[in-house]
Amino acid sequence: MTANMTAKSWLPIPHGSHFSLANLPFGIISTATLTSPRPAIAIGEYALDLHAFASNNGFSEISSAQVPLSVFSQPTLNAFAALGRPTHGTVRRYLQNVLAEDTQFPQILKENTTLRKLALLPLKEVKTHLPMHIGDYTDFYAGRNHAYNVGVMFRGPSNALQPNYTHIPVGYHGRASSVVVSGTPIRRPWGQILENPTAEPKIPTFTPSRRLDIELELGAFVCRANKMGEPIPIADAAESIFGFVLLNDWSARDIQAWEYVPLGPFNAKNFGTTISPWVVLADALEPFMCRGLDNKTELQPYLREKRRENVYDINLEVDLTTKSGATTTITHTSSKNLLFSFPQMLAHHSITGCPMQVGDLLGSGTISGTEPGTQGSMLEQCSNGKSTLKLKDGEERTFLEDGDTVILRGWAGRDEEGSLVGFGECVGSVEPAIQM
């Protein structure tokens, strides 16, 4: 069974849907009538409940030795992810065949009205959950344009990038417990800030953050563990990546400015990270691999990839909706604006022998282009508060205000071919800080 990027489904898929037959991302859902979270795929305007599908002989044309059906009864995708990329591909291709207009197995679902009613659920009627149990979360800084833009603001053009930047995928350990699924509100954090950074002595004020920002990123989930003390070779690293989500690493810039020396961001980043609910498999994005940003530095052997096309050309977009309901697209860029690939991030993360676990989450770092309107943070777009974003309702922003909603979107492919491979939406709204 081989996948066809332009194959059509017997299930109607609306124009512009991110969830074409060429995609079939995996997630975790529940419904009002069955509240237990379980695996599903997204197809058009529907979720295919894989627990119901598997329980009613939906996988009867696949050997149970290849795919243990118990993985589709779990509340996360970890057990399925741990089966490895060859199995992920087998399951995805089989489901593409079942859903294809010219399916080899019409008796499984196309002509099985009982199972269709049981397992095909309108997306608007399902609740999505975190797709994986996330043991650890690491955020990298691989968006060179973002790193340079921010470096210029604080250190000037000549010192914008640190000497190590082009040699290693710079990263830091984030907080897995505050990674939340799309739709979860984000509360404005309290923290220490310097109201006047030039004043002496430097005495901070304790206040709700006044410079709450977004970071437009991709996230990757690990699907293969390595033993402690045994690095993941760069040649094998791609096989350890299950799939990808959109990621908004909310950031309190004023808290970060005071705390980040000498050990890096801490409370400025640990209050919330939002991810999209549907994991787009690495196999689905394979046709969209391309070359990333050129790195003229000669890398150490453990970071050298044989393939030059090592990142993805995914269209990325950010909308900001105010309390009035007016929506403005503030960013449009591409995920190819990365200096390092996810396999390189994983190889570097594990080179010390650090043990990675199934479900670990890697963030790419903020993805920005070089032109106005392509930056992945408001810090860049507004030059650290020196200019404003003009919104459709006449309002202006330098940073996020309470009641603002941020929507990230990402997709690859061409809609004219009916084969978009997209992530859906990654949404979060800002709630006021708690009363202290």
Residue pairs with C-beta under 8 A, 6 or more apart in sequence:
1 93
1 94
1 96
1 97
1 104
2 93
3 22
3 92
3 93
3 96
3 283
4 22
4 96
4 100
5 22
5 287
5 413
5 417
5 419
6 22
6 417
6 418
6 419
7 21
7 22
7 96
7 100
7 101
7 102
8 21
8 100
8 101
8 418
9 21
9 43
9 44
9 99
9 100
9 101
10 99
10 100
10 101
10 103
10 110
11 43
11 44
11 46
11 99
11 120
12 44
13 19
13 20
13 21
13 43
13 44
13 45
13 418
14 44
14 45
15 415
15 418
16 415
16 420
17 44
17 45
17 420
17 422
18 42
18 409
18 411
18 420
18 421
18 422
18 423
18 424
19 25
19 42
19 43
19 44
19 278
19 422
19 424
20 44
20 413
20 418
20 419
20 420
20 421
21 43
21 96
21 99
21 100
21 419
22 96
22 284
22 413
22 419
22 420
22 421
23 42
23 280
23 284
23 420
23 421
23 422
24 41
24 42
24 43
24 92
24 95
24 96
24 99
24 281
24 284
25 41
25 42
25 243
25 278
25 279
25 280
25 281
25 284
25 423
25 424
26 39
26 40
26 41
26 77
26 80
26 131
26 243
26 278
26 279
26 281
27 39
27 40
27 41
27 42
27 47
27 77
27 128
27 129
27 131
27 277
27 278
27 279
28 37
28 38
28 39
28 40
28 75
28 76
28 77
28 128
28 129
28 130
28 131
28 277
29 37
29 38
29 39
29 40
29 47
29 49
29 121
29 126
29 127
29 128
29 129
30 36
30 37
30 38
30 126
30 127
30 129
31 121
31 125
31 126
31 127
32 125
36 75
37 75
37 76
37 129
38 49
38 50
38 51
38 72
38 73
38 74
38 75
39 50
39 51
39 71
39 72
39 74
39 77
39 80
40 47
40 48
40 49
40 50
40 121
40 126
41 47
41 48
41 50
41 95
42 48
42 123
42 278
42 424
43 99
45 122
45 123
45 124
46 120
46 121
46 122
46 123
47 120
47 121
47 122
47 123
47 126
48 95
48 99
48 119
48 120
48 121
49 118
49 119
49 120
49 121
50 58
50 72
50 119
51 72
51 73
52 58
52 115
52 118
52 119
53 59
53 72
53 109
53 115
53 119
54 69
54 72
54 73
56 114
56 115
56 118
56 119
57 108
58 98
58 108
58 109
58 115
58 119
59 67
59 69
59 94
60 108
61 94
61 104
61 105
61 108
62 90
62 91
62 94
66 87
66 90
67 83
67 87
67 90
67 91
68 83
70 79
71 79
71 80
71 83
72 80
74 80
75 129
76 130
76 131
76 132
76 133
76 359
77 131
77 132
77 242
77 279
78 132
78 133
78 358
78 359
80 88
80 91
81 88
81 132
81 221
81 223
81 242
81 358
81 359
82 223
82 224
82 225
82 358
84 223
84 224
84 239
85 223
85 239
85 241
85 242
85 282
85 283
88 223
88 242
88 243
88 281
88 282
88 283
89 281
89 283
92 281
92 283
92 284
97 103
97 104
97 105
98 105
98 108
98 109
98 110
99 109
103 109
103 110
108 115
109 115
109 116
109 119
109 120
128 181
128 182
128 183
128 277
128 278
129 181
129 277
130 179
130 180
130 181
130 275
130 277
131 181
131 221
131 245
131 275
131 277
131 278
131 279
132 221
132 242
132 279
132 359
132 361
133 359
134 176
134 179
134 359
134 360
134 361
135 176
135 357
135 359
135 360
136 173
136 176
136 356
136 357
136 360
136 361
137 173
137 174
137 175
137 176
137 179
137 273
137 360
137 361
137 362
137 363
138 171
138 172
138 173
138 174
138 345
138 349
138 360
138 361
138 362
138 363
139 171
139 172
139 174
139 217
139 249
139 269
139 273
139 362
139 363
139 365
140 169
140 170
140 171
140 340
140 345
140 362
140 363
140 364
140 365
141 147
141 165
141 169
141 170
141 171
141 365
141 366
142 169
142 170
142 338
142 339
142 340
142 345
142 364
142 365
143 217
143 337
143 338
143 339
143 364
143 365
143 366
143 367
143 368
143 376
144 161
144 165
144 293
144 337
144 338
144 339
145 293
145 337
145 368
145 369
145 370
145 375
146 365
146 366
146 367
146 368
146 375
146 376
146 377
146 380
147 160
147 161
147 165
147 170
147 365
148 160
148 161
149 160
149 368
149 375
149 380
150 160
150 379
150 380
151 159
151 160
151 161
151 162
152 160
153 379
153 383
153 384
162 170
164 170
166 295
166 296
166 297
166 339
167 297
167 299
167 300
168 303
168 348
169 303
169 339
169 340
169 344
169 345
169 348
169 349
170 365
171 345
171 348
171 349
171 365
172 264
172 265
174 249
174 269
174 270
174 273
174 363
175 269
175 270
175 273
176 361
178 270
178 271
178 272
178 273
179 273
179 274
179 275
179 361
180 186
180 272
180 273
180 274
180 275
180 428
181 274
181 275
181 277
182 274
182 275
182 276
182 277
182 424
182 425
182 426
182 427
182 428
183 427
183 428
184 272
184 274
184 428
185 428
185 429
185 430
185 431
186 250
186 271
186 272
186 274
186 428
186 429
186 430
186 431
187 271
187 272
187 430
187 431
187 432
187 433
187 434
188 208
188 209
188 212
188 402
188 430
188 431
188 432
188 433
189 208
189 209
189 212
189 252
189 255
189 267
189 268
189 271
189 433
190 206
190 207
190 208
190 209
190 433
190 434
190 436
191 206
191 207
191 209
191 252
191 254
191 255
191 258
191 259
191 267
191 268
192 204
192 205
192 206
192 255
192 258
192 259
193 204
193 205
193 207
193 209
193 210
193 254
193 255
193 257
193 258
194 202
194 204
194 205
194 254
194 257
194 258
195 205
197 257
204 258
208 432
208 433
209 252
209 253
209 254
209 255
209 268
209 433
210 254
210 399
211 252
211 253
211 254
211 379
211 385
211 398
211 399
212 250
212 251
212 252
212 253
212 399
212 400
212 430
213 250
213 251
213 252
213 253
213 377
213 378
213 379
213 399
213 400
214 248
214 249
214 250
214 251
214 318
214 376
214 377
214 378
214 400
214 406
215 247
215 248
215 249
215 250
215 251
215 365
215 366
215 376
215 377
216 248
216 316
216 318
216 331
216 333
216 366
216 367
216 368
216 376
216 377
216 408
217 246
217 247
217 248
217 249
217 363
217 364
217 365
217 366
217 367
217 376
218 244
218 245
218 246
218 247
218 312
218 314
218 335
218 342
218 363
218 364
218 367
218 410
219 244
219 245
219 246
219 247
219 275
219 361
219 362
219 363
219 364
220 241
220 242
220 243
220 244
220 342
220 345
220 346
220 361
220 362
220 364
221 241
221 242
221 243
221 244
221 245
221 279
221 359
221 360
221 361
221 362
222 240
222 241
222 242
222 346
222 356
222 357
222 358
222 359
222 360
222 361
222 362
223 240
223 241
223 242
223 358
224 239
224 240
224 356
224 358
225 355
225 356
225 357
225 358
226 232
226 240
226 350
226 355
226 356
227 355
228 353
228 354
228 355
229 353
230 353
231 302
231 347
231 350
231 351
231 352
231 353
232 240
232 346
232 347
232 350
232 356
233 302
233 347
234 302
234 303
234 304
234 305
234 343
234 344
234 347
235 306
237 342
237 343
237 344
237 346
237 347
238 282
238 342
238 343
240 346
240 356
241 282
241 342
241 343
241 346
242 279
242 281
242 282
242 358
243 279
243 280
243 281
243 282
243 284
244 279
244 280
244 282
244 285
244 312
244 423
245 275
245 276
245 277
245 278
245 279
245 280
245 423
245 426
246 275
246 276
246 316
246 408
246 409
246 410
246 423
246 425
246 426
247 273
247 274
247 275
247 276
247 361
247 363
247 364
247 408
247 426
248 273
248 274
248 275
248 406
248 408
248 426
248 428
249 269
249 273
249 363
249 366
250 269
250 271
250 272
250 273
250 274
250 428
251 265
251 268
251 269
251 377
251 379
252 267
252 268
252 269
252 271
253 268
253 379
253 384
253 399
255 267
255 268
256 265
256 268
256 269
259 265
259 266
259 267
259 268
260 266
260 268
272 428
273 363
274 426
274 427
274 428
275 361
275 426
276 408
276 410
276 423
276 424
276 425
276 426
277 424
278 423
278 424
280 421
280 422
280 423
284 421
285 312
285 314
285 412
285 421
287 412
287 413
287 421
288 312
288 313
288 314
288 412
288 413
288 421
289 307
289 309
289 310
289 311
289 312
289 313
290 309
290 311
290 312
290 313
290 336
291 308
291 309
291 310
291 311
291 336
292 310
292 311
292 336
292 337
292 338
292 339
292 340
292 341
293 336
293 337
293 338
293 339
295 339
295 340
302 347
302 348
302 351
303 340
303 344
303 347
303 348
305 341
305 343
305 344
310 341
310 343
310 344
311 335
311 336
311 338
311 341
312 335
312 336
312 412
313 334
313 335
313 336
313 412
314 334
314 335
314 336
314 410
314 411
314 412
315 332
315 334
315 410
315 411
315 412
316 331
316 332
316 333
316 334
316 335
316 367
316 376
316 408
316 409
316 410
317 329
317 331
317 332
317 408
317 409
317 410
318 329
318 330
318 331
318 332
318 376
318 406
318 407
318 408
318 409
319 327
319 328
319 329
319 330
319 406
319 407
319 409
320 327
320 328
320 330
320 389
320 391
320 397
320 400
320 404
320 405
320 406
320 407
321 327
321 328
321 404
321 405
321 406
321 407
322 391
322 393
322 395
322 401
322 403
322 404
323 403
323 404
324 393
324 395
326 391
326 392
326 393
326 395
327 392
327 407
328 389
328 391
328 392
330 373
330 378
330 381
330 389
331 373
331 374
331 375
331 376
331 381
332 373
332 374
333 367
333 368
333 369
333 374
333 375
333 376
334 367
334 369
335 364
335 367
335 410
337 367
337 368
337 369
337 374
338 364
338 365
338 367
340 348
342 362
342 364
345 362
345 364
346 356
346 362
349 356
349 362
350 356
366 376
366 377
367 376
368 374
368 375
368 376
368 377
368 380
369 375
372 381
373 381
375 381
378 389
378 397
378 398
378 399
378 400
379 399
381 387
381 389
382 388
382 389
382 397
382 398
382 399
385 398
385 399
387 398
388 396
388 397
388 398
389 396
389 397
389 398
390 396
391 397
397 404
400 406
400 430
401 430
402 430
402 431
402 432
403 429
403 430
404 429
404 430
405 427
405 428
405 429
405 430
406 427
406 428
406 429
406 430
407 425
407 426
407 427
408 425
408 426
408 427
409 422
409 423
409 424
409 425
409 426
410 422
410 423
411 420
411 421
411 422
411 423
412 420
412 421
412 422
413 419
413 420
413 421
413 422
414 420
